[in-house]
Amino acid sequence: MALIALKADRNMRILFIGDIVGTPGVNAVRTALPGLISRDRIDLVIANAENAAGGSGLTTRLYKRLREAGVDLFTLGDHIYKKKEIVEILRSDERLCKPANFPPQAPGREYALGVGRNGTSVAVFSVLGRTYMRPVDCPFAAADRVLSSLSGKSKVIVVDVHAEATADKYLLLNHLQGRVSAVLGTHTHIPTADEHVRLAGTAFICDVGMTGPYDSILGRRVDRVYHTAVTFEPTAFDVAENDVRLVGAIIEVDKETGRAVSIRRLMLDEREIAQLASVPTTT
């Protein structure tokens, strides 16, 4: 029993929340996250928040609201600069980062660094894929550069691969396995069922999914997207409202070695989100 207790004490739980889309996604996080942290004994929360502001970008106000809810660290993707006001926070706050394979001149830090509720230092960085995405620098070279910068700062490192192609994500996994705690895919908004932990100690899932309305086309109103798809007439792709879910993955990591122990998918529906609002929270 003592050995089991010791092993459990070495591990920390990290919750990674997939692309938060619009007001429905933000509200789901704000409603459920405090109770979820308490119920599942989450030590640190990371979220991709690049779609939080009306489906594209992140505002200062929404950043603060998500921080108040319990999100510790933030990644962003190709929509990072859609709301210009976030640039000031990107330059001054070490809790959020730009994609590391953006040009050096692009505002923001190459990684975010925080301390979990168990006192363990955790780093996260993101890279963009290059298939069907905007032109960016080499994600492999960028990842190597960031890992070199993180030497001695944290053994627990999470990588957000923001990419369209599954091949891009698996290539990054093979490039980084044994060197980081987790490689987690975002951007496609569709949760995949390939979660696993490599023998080298790196957890992986091709896409953690979207936090927002699932009665939609990737978070946007079906009628608007359908009309444009059929007629080619432009419409406003407003954020949808129904079937809101909080989606992500929980990774258990040995805090002493940085090796992942387990990964499991998380998908909470509207009923479960509401129930978590009544769970007693811990500080």
C-alpha positions as CSV (number, residue, x, y, z in Angstrom):
1,M,0.0,0.0,0.0
2,A,2.8,2.4,0.8
3,L,4.3,1.8,-2.7
4,I,1.0,2.5,-4.3
5,A,0.5,5.7,-2.4
6,L,4.0,6.8,-3.3
7,K,3.4,6.2,-6.9
8,A,0.1,8.2,-6.9
9,D,1.9,11.0,-5.1
10,R,4.4,11.3,-7.9
11,N,1.7,11.8,-10.6
12,M,-0.1,15.0,-11.5
13,R,-3.2,15.4,-13.6
14,I,-3.3,17.9,-16.5
15,L,-6.5,18.8,-18.2
16,F,-6.2,20.1,-21.8
17,I,-9.4,21.7,-23.1
18,G,-9.9,21.7,-26.8
19,D,-10.6,24.7,-29.0
20,I,-13.0,26.9,-27.0
21,V,-15.6,28.3,-29.5
22,G,-17.5,31.5,-28.8
23,T,-19.7,32.4,-25.8
24,P,-21.2,28.9,-25.5
25,G,-17.7,27.4,-25.1
26,V,-16.6,30.1,-22.6
27,N,-19.7,29.7,-20.5
28,A,-19.3,25.9,-20.4
29,V,-15.8,26.3,-19.1
30,R,-16.8,28.9,-16.5
31,T,-19.7,26.7,-15.3
32,A,-18.0,23.4,-15.2
33,L,-14.3,23.9,-14.6
34,P,-14.2,24.8,-10.9
35,G,-16.2,21.7,-10.0
36,L,-14.3,19.5,-12.5
37,I,-10.9,20.6,-11.0
38,S,-12.2,19.5,-7.6
39,R,-13.9,16.3,-8.7
40,D,-11.1,15.0,-10.8
41,R,-8.2,16.4,-8.8
42,I,-6.8,18.4,-11.6
43,D,-3.5,20.0,-10.9
44,L,-3.2,22.2,-14.0
45,V,-5.5,23.3,-16.8
46,I,-4.4,24.2,-20.3
47,A,-6.8,25.5,-23.0
48,N,-6.6,26.4,-26.6
49,A,-8.6,29.6,-26.7
50,E,-8.0,30.9,-30.2
51,N,-11.8,30.7,-31.1
52,A,-13.2,32.1,-27.8
53,A,-14.2,35.6,-29.2
54,G,-17.1,35.0,-31.5
55,G,-15.4,32.0,-33.0
56,S,-12.2,33.7,-34.0
57,G,-9.6,35.2,-31.7
58,L,-9.3,36.0,-28.0
59,T,-10.1,39.3,-26.2
60,T,-8.6,40.6,-23.0
61,R,-12.0,40.3,-21.3
62,L,-12.4,36.6,-22.2
63,Y,-8.9,35.8,-21.3
64,K,-9.5,37.2,-17.8
65,R,-12.8,35.3,-17.5
66,L,-11.2,32.0,-18.4
67,R,-8.4,32.7,-16.0
68,E,-10.9,33.3,-13.2
69,A,-12.6,30.0,-14.1
70,G,-9.3,28.1,-13.5
71,V,-7.5,27.9,-16.8
72,D,-3.8,28.2,-16.0
73,L,-2.1,28.2,-19.4
74,F,-3.2,29.0,-22.9
75,T,-2.3,28.0,-26.4
76,L,-3.4,29.8,-29.6
77,G,-3.3,28.9,-33.3
78,D,-3.8,30.5,-36.7
79,H,-6.5,32.9,-35.4
80,I,-4.2,34.2,-32.7
81,Y,-4.2,37.9,-33.9
82,K,-7.9,38.2,-35.0
83,K,-8.4,40.4,-31.9
84,K,-5.6,42.9,-31.8
85,E,-6.1,43.8,-28.2
86,I,-4.6,40.4,-27.2
87,V,-1.2,41.4,-28.5
88,E,-0.4,43.4,-25.3
89,I,-1.1,40.3,-23.1
90,L,0.9,38.1,-25.4
91,R,3.9,40.4,-24.9
92,S,3.5,40.7,-21.1
93,D,2.0,37.5,-19.7
94,E,3.9,34.2,-19.6
95,R,0.7,32.2,-19.3
96,L,-0.1,32.2,-23.0
97,C,2.0,31.7,-26.1
98,K,2.0,32.1,-29.9
99,P,2.8,29.2,-32.2
100,A,6.5,28.6,-31.9
101,N,7.0,28.3,-35.7
102,F,5.7,31.8,-36.3
103,P,8.3,34.4,-37.3
104,P,10.5,35.8,-34.5
105,Q,8.9,39.2,-35.2
106,A,5.4,38.0,-34.4
107,P,4.2,39.2,-30.9
108,G,4.2,36.6,-28.2
109,R,6.3,34.1,-26.3
110,E,7.3,30.7,-27.7
111,Y,6.1,28.8,-24.7
112,A,3.9,29.3,-21.6
113,L,5.1,28.4,-18.2
114,G,3.1,27.8,-15.0
115,V,3.0,26.0,-11.7
116,G,0.4,23.4,-10.9
117,R,-1.7,23.2,-7.8
118,N,0.7,20.5,-6.6
119,G,3.7,22.8,-7.0
120,T,5.1,21.2,-10.2
121,S,6.3,23.4,-13.0
122,V,4.6,22.8,-16.4
123,A,5.5,24.2,-19.8
124,V,3.3,24.2,-22.9
125,F,4.0,25.3,-26.4
126,S,2.3,25.0,-29.8
127,V,3.3,24.6,-33.4
128,L,1.3,24.9,-36.6
129,G,1.2,22.2,-39.2
130,R,2.1,23.1,-42.8
131,T,-0.5,21.1,-44.7
132,Y,-3.5,23.2,-45.8
133,M,-2.4,25.9,-43.4
134,R,-0.8,29.4,-43.7
135,P,2.9,29.4,-44.5
136,V,5.0,29.0,-41.3
137,D,8.5,28.0,-40.3
138,C,9.5,24.4,-39.8
139,P,7.6,22.9,-36.8
140,F,10.3,20.3,-36.1
141,A,13.1,22.9,-35.9
142,A,10.8,25.2,-33.8
143,A,10.0,22.4,-31.4
144,D,13.7,21.6,-31.0
145,R,14.5,25.2,-30.3
146,V,11.8,25.6,-27.6
147,L,12.9,22.3,-25.9
148,S,16.4,23.7,-25.8
149,S,15.1,26.9,-24.2
150,L,13.2,24.9,-21.6
151,S,16.1,22.8,-20.5
152,G,16.2,22.9,-16.7
153,K,12.9,24.8,-16.4
154,S,10.3,22.0,-16.4
155,K,10.3,18.3,-16.9
156,V,6.5,18.3,-17.6
157,I,6.1,19.6,-21.2
158,V,2.9,19.6,-23.2
159,V,2.8,20.3,-27.0
160,D,-0.3,21.5,-28.9
161,V,0.0,20.6,-32.6
162,H,-2.4,22.9,-34.3
163,A,-2.8,21.3,-37.7
164,E,-5.2,20.1,-40.4
165,A,-3.5,16.9,-41.4
166,T,-3.4,13.8,-39.1
167,A,0.0,13.0,-40.7
168,D,1.5,16.3,-39.5
169,K,0.4,15.4,-35.9
170,Y,1.8,11.9,-36.0
171,L,5.0,13.1,-37.5
172,L,5.4,15.6,-34.6
173,L,4.6,12.8,-32.1
174,N,7.4,10.6,-33.5
175,H,9.8,13.6,-33.6
176,L,9.0,14.4,-29.9
177,Q,8.3,11.1,-28.2
178,G,10.3,10.6,-25.1
179,R,11.2,14.3,-25.1
180,V,7.8,15.7,-23.9
181,S,5.0,14.6,-21.7
182,A,2.2,14.9,-24.3
183,V,1.6,15.8,-27.9
184,L,-2.1,16.9,-28.3
185,G,-3.7,17.8,-31.6
186,T,-6.1,20.7,-32.1
187,H,-7.7,22.8,-34.9
188,T,-10.0,20.3,-36.6
189,H,-12.6,20.5,-33.8
190,I,-13.4,16.8,-34.2
191,P,-12.4,14.6,-31.2
192,T,-10.5,11.4,-32.3
193,A,-10.4,8.0,-30.6
194,D,-6.6,7.3,-31.0
195,E,-5.5,8.4,-27.5
196,H,-2.5,6.4,-26.2
197,V,0.8,6.6,-24.4
198,R,3.9,5.7,-26.3
199,L,6.5,3.4,-24.6
200,A,8.8,6.4,-24.4
201,G,6.3,8.1,-22.1
202,T,4.6,10.6,-24.4
203,A,0.8,10.8,-24.4
204,F,-1.0,11.5,-27.7
205,I,-4.3,12.1,-29.3
206,C,-4.8,13.4,-32.8
207,D,-7.4,15.9,-31.9
208,V,-8.8,16.7,-28.4
209,G,-12.0,18.1,-30.0
210,M,-14.0,21.3,-29.6
211,T,-15.5,22.9,-26.5
212,G,-18.7,24.6,-27.7
213,P,-21.9,23.8,-29.6
214,Y,-21.9,20.5,-31.4
215,D,-25.3,21.1,-33.2
216,S,-23.2,23.0,-35.7
217,I,-20.6,22.9,-38.4
218,L,-17.4,23.0,-36.4
219,G,-19.1,25.4,-34.0
220,R,-20.8,27.6,-36.5
221,R,-24.6,27.8,-37.3
222,V,-25.6,25.1,-39.7
223,D,-28.0,27.2,-41.8
224,R,-25.3,29.9,-42.5
225,V,-22.6,27.5,-43.5
226,Y,-25.0,25.3,-45.5
227,H,-26.4,28.4,-47.4
228,T,-22.9,29.5,-48.4
229,A,-21.8,25.9,-49.4
230,V,-24.8,25.5,-51.7
231,T,-25.2,29.0,-53.2
232,F,-21.6,30.4,-52.9
233,E,-23.3,33.5,-51.4
234,P,-21.3,34.8,-48.4
235,T,-23.0,34.8,-45.0
236,A,-21.9,35.5,-41.5
237,F,-20.7,32.2,-39.9
238,D,-22.1,33.0,-36.5
239,V,-21.4,30.7,-33.6
240,A,-24.2,28.2,-32.9
241,E,-25.9,27.7,-29.6
242,N,-27.2,24.2,-29.0
243,D,-25.7,20.9,-27.7
244,V,-22.9,22.6,-25.9
245,R,-20.1,20.3,-24.7
246,L,-16.9,20.7,-22.7
247,V,-14.3,18.5,-24.5
248,G,-10.6,17.7,-23.9
249,A,-8.3,15.2,-22.4
250,I,-6.8,14.4,-19.0
251,I,-3.2,13.3,-18.9
252,E,-1.6,11.8,-15.9
253,V,2.1,12.5,-15.7
254,D,4.9,11.4,-13.4
255,K,6.1,14.8,-12.1
256,E,9.6,13.6,-11.3
257,T,10.3,12.2,-14.8
258,G,7.8,14.1,-17.0
259,R,6.7,10.7,-18.5
260,A,3.0,10.3,-19.2
261,V,1.3,7.5,-17.3
262,S,-2.2,7.7,-18.9
263,I,-4.5,9.7,-21.1
264,R,-8.3,9.7,-21.4
265,R,-10.8,11.6,-23.4
266,L,-13.2,13.9,-21.7
267,M,-16.6,14.9,-23.1
268,L,-19.2,16.6,-20.9
269,D,-22.7,17.3,-22.2
270,E,-25.0,20.1,-21.0
271,R,-26.5,18.0,-18.2
272,E,-23.0,17.1,-16.9
273,I,-21.8,20.7,-17.2
274,A,-24.8,21.9,-15.1
275,Q,-24.2,19.2,-12.5
276,L,-20.6,20.2,-12.0
277,A,-21.7,23.7,-11.1
278,S,-22.9,22.3,-7.8
279,V,-19.8,20.3,-6.9
280,P,-17.9,21.8,-3.9
281,T,-14.7,23.5,-5.0
282,T,-11.3,23.5,-3.4
283,T,-8.8,26.4,-3.4
